[in-house]
Amino acid sequence: MLKYAIIFALISLVAGVLGFTGVAGASAAIAKFFFVLFLIVAVVFIVLAALGIGAARKAIR
């Protein structure tokens, strides 16, 4: 997801420089969405790892 956020951010920058403001705005919105989604998933996995839930718990047994 972070990869897609970076790709859409770069598309947004290039489109903005070339004057395609509609494409730049849409790409920026998509990049923000993917970045926020990445952050949410990362926090969930960090919490699960801290609680010992999932694959880490199975590896300990």
N, CA, C and O of each residue as an XYZ file, in Angstrom:
244
protein
N       0.808     -1.193      0.000
C       0.000      0.000      0.000
C       0.853      1.260      0.000
O       0.538      2.245     -0.667
N       1.928      1.208      0.753
C       2.819      2.372      0.774
C       3.418      2.607     -0.607
O       3.632      3.747     -1.019
N       3.681      1.523     -1.308
C       4.217      1.631     -2.671
C       3.242      2.381     -3.568
O       3.648      3.258     -4.331
N       1.957      2.040     -3.480
C       0.949      2.712     -4.298
C       0.787      4.172     -3.898
O       0.567      5.030     -4.754
N       0.894      4.460     -2.602
C       0.803      5.847     -2.147
C       1.934      6.683     -2.740
O       1.713      7.814     -3.172
N       3.135      6.129     -2.760
C       4.280      6.847     -3.333
C       4.110      7.024     -4.839
O       4.411      8.089     -5.380
N       3.627      5.980     -5.517
C       3.420      6.076     -6.969
C       2.411      7.169     -7.296
O       2.653      7.994     -8.177
N       1.275      7.181     -6.590
C       0.257      8.195     -6.869
C       0.728      9.594     -6.478
O       0.334     10.572     -7.114
N       1.562      9.709     -5.446
C       2.115     11.014     -5.094
C       3.025     11.529     -6.208
O       2.994     12.714     -6.538
N       3.825     10.648     -6.779
C       4.697     11.045     -7.889
C       3.879     11.418     -9.130
O       4.199     12.384     -9.822
N       2.830     10.651     -9.405
C       1.952     10.993    -10.532
C       1.334     12.366    -10.310
O       1.224     13.166    -11.240
N       0.935     12.631     -9.077
C       0.339     13.920     -8.743
C       1.326     15.064     -8.955
O       0.960     16.113     -9.484
N       2.568     14.864     -8.544
C       3.585     15.905     -8.718
C       3.856     16.177    -10.197
O       3.924     17.332    -10.618
N       4.010     15.117    -10.974
C       4.288     15.281    -12.401
C       3.103     15.944    -13.102
O       3.292     16.837    -13.928
N       1.890     15.513    -12.777
C       0.701     16.100    -13.404
C       0.555     17.566    -13.012
O       0.143     18.391    -13.828
N       0.888     17.887    -11.781
C       0.822     19.279    -11.341
C       1.814     20.157    -12.074
O       1.491     21.282    -12.457
N       3.015     19.651    -12.271
C       4.045     20.413    -12.989
C       3.637     20.638    -14.445
O       3.900     21.695    -15.018
N       2.994     19.633    -15.032
C       2.587     19.736    -16.432
C       1.272     20.497    -16.621
O       0.857     20.741    -17.754
N       0.619     20.868    -15.529
C      -0.587     21.673    -15.625
C      -1.891     20.902    -15.643
O      -2.951     21.487    -15.865
N      -1.834     19.610    -15.414
C      -3.062     18.801    -15.364
C      -3.590     18.802    -13.931
O      -3.376     17.851    -13.180
N      -4.277     19.872    -13.566
C      -4.678     20.053    -12.166
C      -5.723     19.028    -11.718
O      -5.714     18.601    -10.564
N      -6.617     18.634    -12.618
C      -7.624     17.639    -12.247
C      -7.003     16.299    -11.931
O      -7.355     15.656    -10.942
N      -6.082     15.882    -12.772
C      -5.380     14.610    -12.555
C      -4.518     14.699    -11.301
O      -4.435     13.740    -10.534
N      -3.882     15.839    -11.091
C      -3.026     16.014     -9.917
C      -3.849     15.924     -8.634
O      -3.429     15.288     -7.667
N      -5.005     16.552     -8.625
C      -5.855     16.512     -7.430
C      -6.371     15.117     -7.133
O      -6.383     14.681     -5.982
N      -6.796     14.423     -8.176
C      -7.294     13.060     -7.992
C      -6.182     12.123     -7.524
O      -6.394     11.291     -6.641
N      -5.018     12.257     -8.108
C      -3.884     11.411     -7.705
C      -3.463     11.702     -6.274
O      -3.110     10.784     -5.534
N      -3.495     12.951     -5.883
C      -3.143     13.313     -4.507
C      -4.145     12.725     -3.518
O      -3.761     12.255     -2.447
N      -5.421     12.751     -3.872
C      -6.438     12.172     -2.994
C      -6.258     10.662     -2.852
O      -6.397     10.115     -1.758
N      -5.953     10.001     -3.950
C      -5.721      8.550     -3.906
C      -4.480      8.244     -3.075
O      -4.477      7.291     -2.296
N      -3.432      9.038     -3.232
C      -2.202      8.830     -2.455
C      -2.471      9.005     -0.964
O      -1.973      8.225     -0.152
N      -3.248     10.012     -0.595
C      -3.596     10.219      0.822
C      -4.381      9.028      1.365
O      -4.128      8.566      2.478
N      -5.332      8.537      0.577
C      -6.135      7.396      1.002
C      -5.257      6.176      1.266
O      -5.386      5.539      2.312
N      -4.364      5.840      0.329
C      -3.500      4.680      0.504
C      -2.542      4.854      1.676
O      -2.243      3.886      2.375
N      -2.055      6.073      1.900
C      -1.136      6.299      3.006
C      -1.850      6.131      4.343
O      -1.305      5.523      5.265
N      -3.054      6.660      4.454
C      -3.816      6.506      5.700
C      -4.164      5.038      5.919
O      -4.085      4.545      7.045
N      -4.543      4.342      4.863
C      -4.832      2.915      4.972
C      -3.592      2.143      5.420
O      -3.688      1.241      6.252
N      -2.440      2.491      4.876
C      -1.180      1.866      5.295
C      -0.915      2.103      6.779
O      -0.527      1.183      7.499
N      -1.126      3.341      7.236
C      -0.892      3.645      8.647
C      -1.819      2.856      9.561
O      -1.389      2.358     10.601
N      -3.082      2.738      9.184
C      -4.045      1.990      9.999
C      -3.646      0.523     10.089
O      -3.645     -0.057     11.175
N      -3.310     -0.074      8.961
C      -2.917     -1.485      8.957
C      -1.625     -1.688      9.742
O      -1.494     -2.675     10.466
N      -0.679     -0.777      9.611
C       0.588     -0.890     10.350
C       0.342     -0.828     11.851
O       0.926     -1.607     12.604
N      -0.509      0.083     12.295
C      -0.809      0.195     13.730
C      -1.503     -1.062     14.234
O      -1.194     -1.539     15.326
N      -2.431     -1.603     13.459
C      -3.114     -2.831     13.866
C      -2.114     -3.966     14.023
O      -2.170     -4.702     15.008
N      -1.208     -4.121     13.080
C      -0.220     -5.191     13.179
C       0.753     -4.972     14.335
O       1.171     -5.938     14.974
N       1.112     -3.749     14.609
C       1.997     -3.465     15.748
C       1.309     -3.823     17.058
O       1.926     -4.410     17.947
N       0.031     -3.471     17.179
C      -0.726     -3.806     18.393
C      -0.862     -5.314     18.535
O      -0.684     -5.852     19.628
N      -1.174     -6.001     17.445
C      -1.296     -7.457     17.510
C       0.035     -8.112     17.887
O       0.058     -9.079     18.649
N       1.118     -7.597     17.367
C       2.438     -8.146     17.717
C       2.761     -7.884     19.183
O       3.337     -8.740     19.854
N       2.396     -6.713     19.683
C       2.664     -6.387     21.089
C       1.845     -7.265     22.027
O       2.301     -7.607     23.117
N       0.641     -7.629     21.607
C      -0.213     -8.485     22.422
C       0.127     -9.957     22.273
O      -0.364    -10.790     23.034
N       0.959    -10.279     21.307
C       1.355    -11.669     21.097
C       0.304    -12.483     20.382
O       0.218    -13.696     20.572
N      -0.492    -11.831     19.566
C      -1.552    -12.519     18.830
C      -1.066    -12.800     17.418
O      -0.442    -11.939     16.796
N      -1.343    -13.988     16.905
C      -1.025    -14.311     15.523
C       0.176    -15.214     15.392
O       0.400    -16.096     16.221
N       0.942    -14.990     14.352
C       2.053    -15.881     14.012
C       3.152    -15.855     15.079
O       3.793    -16.875     15.330
N       3.371    -14.702     15.706
C       4.411    -14.631     16.735
C       4.083    -15.528     17.914
O       4.972    -16.159     18.486
N       2.818    -15.586     18.276
C       2.399    -16.431     19.399
C       2.587    -17.905     19.063
O       3.008    -18.686     19.916
N       2.279    -18.290     17.833
C       2.439    -19.673     17.414
C       3.915    -20.063     17.362
O       4.263    -21.211     17.640
N       4.773    -19.127     17.012
C       6.208    -19.415     16.915
C       6.818    -19.638     18.293
O       7.783    -20.390     18.432
N       6.267    -18.993     19.301
C       6.801    -19.120     20.654
C       6.507    -20.491     21.225
O       7.327    -21.036     21.964
N       5.357    -21.063     20.902
C       4.962    -22.378     21.452
C       5.790    -23.480     20.933
O       5.580    -24.636     21.300
